[in-house]
């Protein structure tokens, strides 16, 4: 199958499409170890190990009930506090007061995302080629816009994107078609003119329900157009 040529407005997921999450998790461990001792003490290796141990259960527990959060704001606050609390408990450091803890979590996120390097081979070149060919690019990620800004700047392609969606940009979690309906509305895009690129079969179904064409990055799935990589998809689109 070839991509639908009429869809010249692309909404591109990050993790699993532009960046390799298996590499990025290691980057977070390394960079947490760089940042946290400057704010809360402890050794870099303690923080790296704490993040390795704390992140999976905190993330799994919150994402298991992602549909219950009334807004991204509520989710982000609970996530940041749980993440930092779990690491502090592992090291034996007292969690700062809530406002300070939230500020530290945001500072850590900005520090790490600006320095993490986990792009798939060819992803940055594919993005640049699509942009230069006149395609309108937006992200459509479960990550917050400030994290996307750092990752894309690190890839050297931040200037290629317009809106960085980010559930914080639409204040609804990426947990159903409403995420895409709000993103399309905010970008003033007719869904019929949009192509959503994601690695999740479920997410592709949500985007299709919201009216967009979809391509899944990954192994072929019946009924969904697929490509092995963003680089490969860009080659097909640009011909």
C-alpha positions in Angstrom: 0.0 0.0 0.0 1.2 3.6 -0.7 0.4 6.6 1.5 -2.6 8.6 0.5 -1.1 11.6 -1.5 -3.9 14.0 -0.6 -2.8 14.1 3.1 -0.1 16.7 3.2 -0.6 17.6 6.9 1.2 15.1 9.1 0.8 14.4 12.8 3.8 12.4 13.9 4.2 10.4 17.1 7.5 10.6 18.9 8.4 7.5 20.9 8.4 4.5 18.7 8.4 6.6 15.5 11.0 9.4 15.8 12.9 8.2 18.9 13.7 4.8 20.2 12.3 4.4 23.7 14.7 1.5 24.5 17.6 3.9 24.1 15.8 6.9 25.6 15.2 5.1 28.9 18.9 4.6 29.3 19.5 8.3 28.5 17.1 9.3 31.2 18.9 7.1 33.7 22.2 8.7 32.8 20.9 12.3 32.8 18.9 11.9 36.0 22.2 11.0 37.5 23.7 14.2 36.2 20.9 16.5 37.3 19.5 15.4 40.6 22.6 15.6 42.8 22.8 19.3 42.0 19.4 19.8 43.5 18.9 17.1 46.2 22.3 15.7 46.9 23.3 12.0 46.6 25.5 10.4 44.1 24.9 10.2 40.3 25.0 6.4 40.4 22.3 6.4 43.2 20.0 8.6 41.1 20.6 6.6 38.0 19.8 3.3 39.8 16.8 4.9 41.5 15.3 6.0 38.2 15.9 2.6 36.7 13.9 1.0 39.6 11.3 3.7 40.1 10.3 4.6 36.6 8.6 1.3 35.4 6.2 0.8 38.3 5.3 4.5 38.5 4.7 4.7 34.8 2.8 1.4 34.6 0.5 2.3 37.6 -0.5 5.7 36.2 -0.9 4.6 32.6 -3.0 1.7 33.7 -5.7 4.2 34.7 -4.9 6.9 32.2 -8.5 7.2 31.1 -9.6 8.2 34.6 -7.6 11.5 34.7 -9.9 14.5 34.0 -7.1 16.4 32.4 -3.4 16.3 31.5 -2.7 18.8 34.2 -3.9 16.4 36.9 -2.0 13.5 35.4 1.3 15.5 35.1 1.1 16.6 38.7 0.5 13.1 40.0 3.1 11.6 37.8 5.9 14.1 38.7 5.2 13.7 42.4 5.1 9.9 42.3 8.3 9.7 40.1 10.3 12.0 42.4 8.9 10.4 45.6 9.8 6.9 44.5 13.4 7.9 43.7 13.8 9.8 46.9 12.5 6.8 48.9 14.9 4.5 47.2 17.9 6.7 48.0 16.7 7.7 51.5 16.3 11.4 50.7 13.3 13.4 52.0 10.9 14.5 49.3 10.8 18.4 49.2 7.6 20.2 49.8 5.1 19.7 46.9 5.7 23.0 45.1 9.4 22.6 45.2 9.2 18.9 44.2 7.1 19.8 41.2 9.5 22.6 40.2 12.5 20.1 40.4 10.6 17.5 38.3 10.0 20.1 35.6 13.6 21.3 35.7 14.8 17.8 35.4 12.6 17.1 32.4 13.8 20.2 30.6 17.5 19.4 31.4 17.1 15.7 30.3 15.1 16.2 27.1 17.5 18.8 25.8 20.4 16.4 26.2 18.9 12.9 25.4 19.9 11.4 22.1 17.8 8.5 20.9 16.6 9.2 17.4 16.1 6.3 15.0 18.5 6.2 12.1 17.3 8.4 9.3 14.4 9.9 11.3 15.8 13.5 11.4 16.6 13.4 7.7 13.1 12.1 6.9 11.5 14.9 8.9 13.7 17.5 7.2 12.9 16.1 3.7 9.2 16.1 4.4 9.3 19.7 5.7 11.4 20.9 2.7 9.0 19.2 0.3 6.2 21.4 1.7 4.5 19.0 4.1 3.0 20.6 7.2 4.3 18.8 10.3 2.9 18.6 13.8 3.6 16.1 16.6 0.9 13.9 18.1 2.5 12.4 21.2 1.7 11.3 24.7 4.7 13.4 25.8 4.3 16.9 27.0 5.1 19.8 24.6 8.1 20.9 26.6 9.6 17.4 26.4 9.0 17.3 22.6 10.6 20.7 22.2 13.8 19.4 23.8 13.9 16.1 21.9 13.3 17.7 18.5 15.8 20.5 19.2 18.4 17.7 20.0 17.5 16.1 16.7 18.0 19.4 14.9 14.5 19.4 13.5 12.5 21.6 15.9 12.1 24.3 13.2 10.3 21.7 11.0 7.3 21.4 13.3 4.4 23.8 14.0 2.2 22.6 16.9 3.8 20.2 19.4 0.9 18.1 20.6 1.5 17.1 23.7 -1.6 16.3 25.7 -0.9 19.5 27.6 -1.7 21.4 24.5 -5.2 20.0 24.3 -5.6 19.1 28.1 -6.8 15.6 27.4 -4.8 12.4 27.6 -3.8 10.5 24.5 -6.3 7.8 25.4 -9.0 8.1 22.7 -10.1 9.9 19.6 -10.9 13.1 21.5 -7.1 13.8 21.7 -7.0 13.9 17.9 -10.3 15.8 17.5 -8.9 18.6 19.8 -5.5 18.6 18.1 -7.1 18.9 14.6 -9.3 21.7 15.8 -6.5 23.6 17.5 -4.3 23.3 14.3 -7.3 24.3 12.2 -6.9 21.2 10.2 -9.7 19.2 8.4 -9.2 15.6 9.5 -9.7 14.5 6.0 -6.5 16.3 5.1 -4.5 14.8 7.9 -2.2 11.8 8.0 -1.4 10.4 11.5 1.8 8.4 11.9 2.0 6.3 15.1 3.5 2.9 16.2 0.4 1.8 18.1 -2.4 -0.1 16.4 -4.9 1.2 19.0 -3.8 4.8 18.5 -4.2 4.4 14.8 -7.8 3.3 15.3 -8.5 6.4 17.5 -7.0 8.7 14.8 -9.0 7.0 12.1 -12.2 7.3 14.2 -11.4 11.1 14.4 -11.4 11.2 10.6 -7.7 11.0 9.6 -5.8 8.7 7.4 -3.2 6.6 9.4 0.1 4.8 8.9 1.5 2.5 11.5 5.2 2.3 12.0 6.1 -1.3 12.8 5.2 -4.8 11.7 2.3 -5.1 9.2 -1.2 -5.2 10.6 -4.3 -6.2 8.7 -6.4 -3.2 7.7 -3.8 -0.6 8.6 -1.2 0.8 6.2 2.2 0.2 7.7 5.9 1.1 7.2 9.0 -0.3 8.8 10.3 3.2 9.8 9.7 6.9 9.4 12.6 7.1 7.0 11.1 4.4 4.9 7.7 6.0 4.9 9.2 9.4 3.9 10.9 7.7 0.9 7.6 6.3 -0.2 5.7 9.6 0.3 8.3 11.6 -1.6 8.8 9.0 -4.2 
